[in-house]
Amino acid sequence: LQLDMDGIEVGQINADLLSQWITIDENLQATLDTEKLTEWVNKLVEDCSTVGTQRTYKRPDGKECTVDGGIYGWEVDGEALQTMVREAVDNGAVETIAVPTLSEGDAYTAPGEQDWGKRYLDIDLTEQYVRLYDDEGKLVWESDCVSGEPDGEHDTSTGVFWLNRKASPSKLIGYEGDKRIYETEVRYWMPFDGNAIGLHDADWQSEFGGERFKEGFGSHGCVNLPVDKAKELYDLIEEGDVVVSHW
């Protein structure tokens, strides 16, 4: 029995493995050790699920980046997988089965590696710079930015996400507890972490990039862009595109 994810073999159940799961009593009755089966399935789920895990990838410009967190990626349905494997073993199946998932990424390679395609938005918080790559991995848009103030409360979310939606214009409302602390209308709103953290134009910023996010000009968590650059990105990016935000 071979188990595949996105066409890549991630597990195999053969005679040697089955011999570790099956016991024979004095009456020559075979019994499957379900605890060992469960342990094997749980390990496969852990190894193959990528949501929120640390991933290292090389950006098209050659920089090696590491990111963890976010809601994007592969999530294996462990309960469904265990049922499928149990039924296949009971029936003596010799086949390839697709691992059932609760969510899927654009591509699957191996744990710890890039599981999205060539098209994605890269938010480099260290560089305070944002880049959009197309389906061929070509840089099609770039801009300086100002991200969230790194104070433990207003930091820009890091991780791998999907772009949730686009709205033009949009009213952003911020709260601290029950108290409304700001209400700002922006021309181009592109959220990726819920509807709370996203990219948008910020005409109140006199400059972008550098260390401004540490010098009292950081946002409440969003990625601030020049108005013209925000418009360009809004016209290029699509709902469902992958967004990678990292240091």
TABELHU-V369434 format. One record per helix or strand of 2 or more residues. SS is the DSSP state (~ for helix, > for strand). FROM is the first residue (numbers start at 1). TO is the last residue. If there is no record, write none. Layout:
# TABELHU-V369434
ss=SS from=FROM to=TO
ss=SS from=FROM to=TO
This chain:
# TABELHU-V369434
ss=> from=2 to=5
ss=> from=8 to=12
ss=~ from=15 to=21
ss=> from=22 to=24
ss=> from=30 to=32
ss=~ from=34 to=48
ss=> from=52 to=58
ss=> from=64 to=69
ss=> from=75 to=76
ss=~ from=78 to=90
ss=> from=96 to=98
ss=> from=101 to=103
ss=> from=120 to=124
ss=> from=129 to=133
ss=> from=139 to=144
ss=> from=159 to=162
ss=> from=170 to=176
ss=> from=179 to=186
ss=> from=189 to=193
ss=> from=197 to=201
ss=~ from=212 to=214
ss=> from=223 to=225
ss=~ from=227 to=236
ss=> from=242 to=246
